[in-house]
């Protein structure tokens, strides 16, 4: 018994060393349930994780379809070094490759879905030596119109975009108003000192009269250029005295 047990342990160790009993690290992730409106395109998202490094020459991806009604399973898509689209069947010219093996993405797009596409879609990925593991499954439901939740999400997305645009416009207009207001304040501050400045050559009217009166009380003597006080006598009195002096002179001549 001990010899047989030792022999079995040796065999199992050899198999494990050769990789035959290596535990598969392939894990596949899908979105689960998907709803699409009749006549629209839908993306079936499938990503994977492998414990081995991705080999683009050996990795393979297979999508198959299982209808809701009893029927045979149908291959929808296959990838190995390149995409192989279905040459016939209900999915002919309706499948588009949308994945990236190096990015661990095995997604496909079904174009213009129909009610006959209702069913389960199975995504299987093999990356030798990871050839065993779980598979991903997506249940597609084709409807006439979008559900309330999808319409709500669409309305929220549109409303959020409009709100963002409105907020942006408000911010821009507010900035422009602030700039115009500050510019007007600067212009007002610059004009205020200018208005307060006075011409030094211009006097107040009362001061101008005072200067005129002061200047009129002086006269310039043409003989020596000296300024002498102007006569304050009445011109009429000088005219009256003039003839009297002439009369006196006449009397002297007569004598």
Helices and strands as residue ranges (DSSP letters): H 2-18, E 27-30, E 33-37, E 42-44, E 46-49, E 60-67, E 74-79, E 83-85, E 95-97, E 108-110, G 115-117, E 119-126, E 136-143, H 148-196, H 205-216, E 218-220, E 227-229, H 235-254
